[in-house]
Amino acid sequence: MAGITLDQAQAQLDAYLAASTAVANGQSYQIGTRAFRRADLKEILVSIKFWDGKVAELTAGGIRVRRGIVVDR
């Protein structure tokens, strides 16, 4: 199975951002077969965080940078 492309990840992020805006304004929103309403805002925000991370990961070429603290012993 091929991995997720940057275009696919960006499209998902854009869809969830649009859902967030619509739901925050008291409207419902549909992505594919899933319908969201105000009660689903937490789920939408989790998806935004996930897809934002995917876009960032793919934009960086799949390289992950981790920060650490070196403690002198």
KOLDREN-429698 format. One line per 10 residues: number of its first residue (from 1); their letters; for each residue x, y, z of C-alpha. Coordinates in nm, 3 decimals. Each point is the difference from the previous one (the first is absolute). Example, Ala and Ser with C-alpha at 12.3 -4.5 7.8 and 13.67 -1.06 7.14 Angstrom:
<sites>
1> AS> 1.230,-0.450,0.780 ~ 0.137,0.344,-0.066 .
</sites>
This chain:
<sites>
1> MAGITLDQAQ> 0.000,0.000,0.000 ~ 0.134,0.339,-0.096 ~ 0.041,0.265,0.266 ~ -0.203,0.315,0.035 ~ 0.111,0.277,-0.232 ~ 0.041,0.363,0.101 ~ -0.294,0.095,-0.223 ~ -0.224,-0.258,0.168 ~ 0.103,0.109,0.348 ~ -0.051,0.368,-0.087 .
11> AQLDAYLAAS> -0.347,-0.077,-0.143 ~ -0.097,-0.178,0.322 ~ 0.135,0.285,0.213 ~ -0.192,0.254,-0.210 ~ -0.322,-0.203,0.034 ~ 0.030,-0.020,0.379 ~ 0.084,0.371,0.026 ~ -0.314,0.079,-0.200 ~ -0.199,-0.235,0.224 ~ 0.135,0.175,0.308 .
21> TAVANGQSYQ> -0.105,0.341,-0.130 ~ -0.349,-0.118,-0.098 ~ -0.062,-0.187,0.325 ~ 0.132,0.288,0.212 ~ -0.257,0.222,-0.172 ~ -0.281,-0.240,0.096 ~ -0.028,-0.174,-0.334 ~ 0.040,-0.365,-0.087 ~ 0.266,-0.121,-0.242 ~ 0.055,-0.315,-0.201 .
31> IGTRAFRRAD> 0.326,-0.166,-0.105 ~ -0.077,-0.297,-0.220 ~ -0.269,-0.200,0.178 ~ 0.074,0.150,0.344 ~ -0.215,0.285,0.128 ~ 0.134,0.223,0.278 ~ -0.179,0.240,0.234 ~ 0.099,0.211,0.300 ~ 0.024,-0.306,0.227 ~ 0.269,-0.142,-0.231 .
41> LKEILVSIKF> 0.231,0.301,0.025 ~ 0.247,-0.186,0.224 ~ 0.032,-0.279,-0.258 ~ 0.051,0.257,-0.275 ~ 0.278,0.171,0.199 ~ 0.175,-0.336,0.055 ~ -0.013,-0.061,-0.376 ~ 0.137,0.348,-0.072 ~ 0.295,-0.068,0.230 ~ 0.062,-0.338,-0.169 .
51> WDGKVAELTA> -0.017,0.133,-0.357 ~ 0.203,0.309,0.086 ~ 0.272,-0.233,0.129 ~ -0.017,-0.208,-0.319 ~ 0.030,0.311,-0.217 ~ 0.296,0.122,0.206 ~ 0.165,-0.343,-0.018 ~ -0.045,-0.028,-0.376 ~ 0.108,0.360,-0.059 ~ 0.323,-0.072,0.186 .
61> GGIRVRRGIV> 0.062,-0.300,-0.225 ~ -0.091,-0.248,0.269 ~ 0.286,0.108,0.224 ~ -0.088,0.018,0.365 ~ 0.189,0.233,0.225 ~ -0.004,-0.065,0.371 ~ 0.122,0.236,0.263 ~ 0.181,-0.129,0.299 ~ 0.183,0.129,0.298 ~ 0.346,-0.129,0.073 .
71> VDR> 0.069,-0.020,0.369 ~ 0.362,-0.006,0.108 ~ 0.050,-0.269,0.261 .
</sites>
